Every structure is written in structure tokens, then in C-alpha cells.
């Protein structure tokens, strides 16, 4: 007997390798606005965070930016990013193989990014047909990770209880959101020398490992603590 599972994937850094492109565009836009920012800052400190939270943190360090400047700044940055995503984006290594192996499970994408960015990313990497309209954006739900409400919203829309959902996340903010929502969380920790997997989450270092973990969870034969790091 297997237990029903719904798989909820983060997008950036979990399914698609968009973070280097995002970091590059953020660096250009924020530095031009008077908020010094290097691409490495995103990967090292702000991975998975909401853009406006990043701006607020930088303003605390470097001084305020005219709020009338922020909306056009973000719009231009996202337009430039979408153009690059459409032509330069590639999947995270092992993601296509993992998704193919798990295609019999209900699946959704849950992201702090805008829906048009999610759609652009999935189309560019060929994942759009797999996920269809099961896309859940923080901008549409008006709640952002690490608040659990975005994952709870996705679970409700998918028709599953939180304890039946498996969150697959690379960023700590997303891992914390999934745990706070009462879901099983698989942490794709591609930078184990930098990131420590939070207690209660299952750590993998490659998407190639995901199908085995999900199969064992579905069979409910191995306690969660056997995977946790």
C-alpha cells in the first residue's frame, strides 16, 4: 500500500538554473540605483528571497532609494531577466530525469517569483507541459516564503492535506516554509559546504537522488529521520 503524495517544487535553483541570470540582472539594476550589490551576494546571502526584501536590507546598509524609483527599476530588471531566461536558461542537472521518473505523481511549482517568470522558465526548459497550470506564485497568493502560507495555498488548490505534500526546495527560506506548513521537505542542498540542511528536512545533493527518496516515502517503509541530516 502506498500513501498519496503531491510533489511541490520550487522553481529557481531546484528545477531551473536561473539564479546566476537573476543575480546578474539584480547586480546591474541595484547598483545603478545606488545600492551596491554583487552577483555573489545573491547566492551567498539572499538566495530565494523576495526582491523587495533584498532592497529593504540593502537600504538599511546603504541608505534609502526614492520609492518612486523602485517600481520601474524592478519592472526593467524583470523584463531583461525574462529575455535572458527565454534564450539562456537550462534545467538543473538531473531535474528532467527526476521529473520524468516521477511524472505519475501530481506535481506543482511553488515560487516566490512572478507567474510570468515561472512560465517563461518552464517553457524555456520544456517543463511547461508537465506542470500545466499548477503554478503557484507568491505574487498571486500575496504571501512569500518563508511564510508557510504559500505552500498551504498550493496544497489546498491541489486538493491535498499538508502532510500528504512533499516540498522540494534548494533555498533555506523555502525549506523553512515547507517545514512550517507541516509538509515533508526534501532539501536539494547543492552547496553543502555553505548551507546546513534544517533539522527535520531530508537532504539530497543531486536531483538524480530524488526519485528514490520519493519512492521510499510513498511506500512509507523508512522513517523520515533515516533521511534527515
C-alpha positions as CSV (number, residue, x, y, z in Angstrom):
1,X,0.0,0.0,0.0
2,X,1.4,3.4,-1.0
3,X,0.3,6.7,0.5
4,X,-0.8,9.5,-1.7
5,X,1.8,12.2,-2.2
6,X,1.7,15.5,-4.0
7,X,5.0,16.9,-5.1
8,X,5.5,20.7,-4.8
9,X,8.7,22.0,-6.4
10,X,10.4,25.3,-6.0
11,X,11.4,26.7,-9.4
12,X,14.7,28.7,-9.3
13,X,17.7,26.6,-8.3
14,X,15.5,23.5,-8.0
15,X,14.1,22.9,-11.4
16,X,15.9,25.6,-13.5
17,X,19.4,27.1,-13.2
18,X,18.1,30.7,-13.3
19,X,19.8,32.1,-10.2
20,X,23.1,33.1,-12.0
21,X,21.0,35.1,-14.5
22,X,18.8,36.6,-11.8
23,X,21.9,37.5,-9.7
24,X,23.5,39.2,-12.7
25,X,20.4,41.3,-13.5
26,X,19.9,42.2,-9.8
27,X,23.5,43.4,-9.6
28,X,23.1,45.7,-12.6
29,X,19.8,47.2,-11.5
30,X,20.5,47.6,-7.8
31,X,24.0,49.0,-8.3
32,X,22.7,51.5,-10.8
33,X,20.1,52.6,-8.2
34,X,22.8,53.3,-5.6
35,X,22.5,50.0,-3.7
36,X,25.9,48.2,-4.2
37,X,25.2,44.6,-5.0
38,X,27.3,41.8,-6.5
39,X,26.0,38.7,-8.1
40,X,27.8,36.6,-5.4
41,X,25.7,38.5,-2.8
42,X,22.6,36.8,-4.1
43,X,24.0,33.3,-4.0
44,X,25.7,33.8,-0.6
45,X,23.0,35.7,1.3
46,X,19.7,36.3,-0.5
47,X,19.0,33.1,-2.4
48,X,15.3,32.6,-2.7
49,X,14.4,35.9,-1.0
50,X,11.8,38.3,-2.3
51,X,13.2,41.2,-4.3
52,X,11.7,43.9,-2.1
53,X,13.1,42.3,1.0
54,X,16.6,42.4,-0.6
55,X,16.0,46.1,-1.4
56,X,14.9,46.8,2.2
57,X,18.0,45.0,3.6
58,X,20.4,46.9,1.2
59,X,18.7,50.2,2.1
60,X,19.4,49.6,5.8
61,X,23.1,49.3,4.9
62,X,23.5,51.9,2.2
63,X,20.7,54.4,2.5
64,X,17.2,54.7,1.1
65,X,16.2,54.8,-2.5
66,X,13.4,57.0,-3.8
67,X,10.3,54.6,-3.6
68,X,9.1,56.0,-7.0
69,X,12.3,54.6,-8.5
70,X,11.7,51.0,-7.3
71,X,8.7,50.0,-9.4
72,X,10.3,51.0,-12.8
73,X,13.6,49.6,-11.6
74,X,12.0,46.2,-10.8
75,X,10.0,46.2,-14.0
76,X,13.0,46.8,-16.2
77,X,15.1,44.2,-14.3
78,X,12.4,41.6,-14.7
79,X,11.9,42.4,-18.4
80,X,15.6,42.0,-19.0
81,X,15.7,38.8,-17.0
82,X,12.7,37.3,-18.9
83,X,14.5,37.9,-22.2
84,X,17.6,36.1,-20.9
85,X,15.6,33.2,-19.4
86,X,13.9,32.6,-22.7
87,X,17.2,32.1,-24.5
88,X,19.9,31.2,-22.0
89,X,18.2,29.1,-19.3
90,X,18.9,25.4,-18.7
91,X,17.5,22.9,-16.3
92,X,19.2,22.0,-13.0
93,X,21.3,18.9,-13.6
94,X,19.1,15.8,-13.1
95,X,15.8,17.7,-12.9
96,X,14.5,16.5,-16.2
97,X,15.3,12.9,-15.4
98,X,13.7,13.2,-11.9
99,X,10.6,14.8,-13.3
100,X,10.2,12.1,-15.9
101,X,10.6,9.3,-13.3
102,X,8.0,10.9,-11.0
103,X,5.5,12.0,-13.7
104,X,2.8,9.7,-12.3
105,X,2.6,11.9,-9.2
106,X,0.5,15.1,-9.0
107,X,3.0,18.0,-9.2
108,X,3.0,21.7,-8.9
109,X,5.5,24.6,-8.9
110,X,5.6,27.0,-5.9
111,X,7.8,30.1,-6.3
112,X,8.5,33.4,-4.8
113,X,8.7,34.8,-8.3
114,X,6.0,36.3,-10.5
115,X,3.9,33.9,-12.5
116,X,5.2,35.2,-15.9
117,X,8.7,34.4,-14.8
118,X,7.7,30.9,-13.7
119,X,6.0,30.3,-17.1
120,X,9.0,31.7,-19.0
121,X,11.4,29.4,-17.1
122,X,9.3,26.3,-17.5
123,X,8.7,26.9,-21.2
124,X,12.4,27.5,-21.9
125,X,13.3,24.2,-20.3
126,X,10.4,22.1,-21.6
127,X,8.8,21.6,-18.2
128,X,5.6,23.6,-19.1
129,X,3.7,20.7,-20.5
130,X,4.4,18.6,-17.3
131,X,3.1,21.2,-14.8
132,X,0.4,22.8,-16.9
133,X,-1.4,25.4,-14.8
134,X,-0.3,24.0,-11.4
135,X,1.8,27.1,-10.8
136,X,1.6,29.0,-7.5
137,X,3.3,32.4,-7.4
138,X,3.8,34.4,-4.2
139,X,2.7,37.5,-6.2
140,X,-0.6,35.9,-7.0
141,X,-1.2,34.5,-3.5
142,X,0.2,37.6,-1.8
143,X,2.4,35.7,0.6
144,X,6.1,34.9,0.3
145,X,8.4,32.2,1.7
146,X,9.5,31.7,4.4
147,X,5.9,32.2,5.4
148,X,4.2,28.8,5.1
149,X,1.0,30.3,3.6
150,X,2.2,30.0,0.0
151,X,2.7,26.2,0.4
152,X,-0.5,25.8,2.3
153,X,-2.3,27.7,-0.5
154,X,-0.7,25.4,-3.1
155,X,-1.7,22.3,-1.2
156,X,-5.3,23.4,-0.9
157,X,-5.5,24.2,-4.6
158,X,-4.0,20.9,-5.5
159,X,-6.5,19.1,-3.2
160,X,-4.1,17.6,-0.7
161,X,-3.6,17.9,3.0
162,X,-0.2,19.4,4.1
163,X,1.0,16.1,5.5
164,X,0.5,14.5,2.0
165,X,2.7,17.0,0.3
166,X,6.4,16.8,-0.4
167,X,8.2,20.1,-0.9
168,X,11.4,20.0,-3.0
169,X,13.5,23.1,-2.3
170,X,17.0,24.4,-2.7
171,X,16.8,27.6,-0.7
172,X,16.7,27.7,3.1
173,X,13.8,30.2,3.1
174,X,11.7,27.6,1.1
175,X,12.8,24.7,3.3
176,X,11.6,26.6,6.4
177,X,8.3,27.5,4.7
178,X,7.6,23.8,3.9
179,X,8.5,22.6,7.4
180,X,6.4,25.4,8.9
181,X,3.5,24.2,6.7
182,X,3.7,20.7,8.2
183,X,4.9,19.1,5.0
184,X,7.7,16.6,4.2
185,X,10.6,18.6,2.9
186,X,13.4,17.5,0.6
187,X,16.3,19.9,0.6
188,X,18.3,19.9,-2.6
189,X,21.5,21.1,-1.0
190,X,23.8,21.7,-3.9
191,X,26.1,23.8,-1.7
192,X,26.6,21.6,1.4
193,X,29.8,23.5,2.4
194,X,27.7,26.7,2.6
195,X,24.2,25.6,3.5
196,X,23.2,23.5,6.5
197,X,20.0,21.5,6.0
198,X,17.5,22.5,8.7
199,X,16.5,19.8,11.2
200,X,13.5,17.8,10.0
201,X,14.3,18.1,6.3
202,X,15.7,15.4,4.1
203,X,18.9,16.3,2.4
204,X,19.9,15.3,-1.1
205,X,22.8,16.8,-3.1
206,X,21.5,15.9,-6.6
207,X,18.2,15.8,-8.3
208,X,19.2,12.3,-9.5
209,X,18.6,11.1,-5.9
210,X,15.0,12.4,-5.7
211,X,13.1,9.5,-7.3
212,X,14.5,7.0,-4.9
213,X,13.6,9.2,-1.9
214,X,10.1,9.8,-3.1
215,X,9.5,6.1,-3.8
216,X,10.5,5.2,-0.3
217,X,8.4,7.9,1.2
218,X,5.4,6.8,-0.8
219,X,5.9,3.2,0.4
220,X,6.2,4.6,3.9
221,X,8.8,1.9,4.8
222,X,11.6,4.1,6.1
223,X,11.1,6.7,8.9
224,X,11.8,10.3,7.9
225,X,14.6,10.5,10.4
226,X,16.5,7.9,8.4
227,X,17.0,10.6,5.7
228,X,17.4,13.7,7.7
229,X,20.8,15.3,8.2
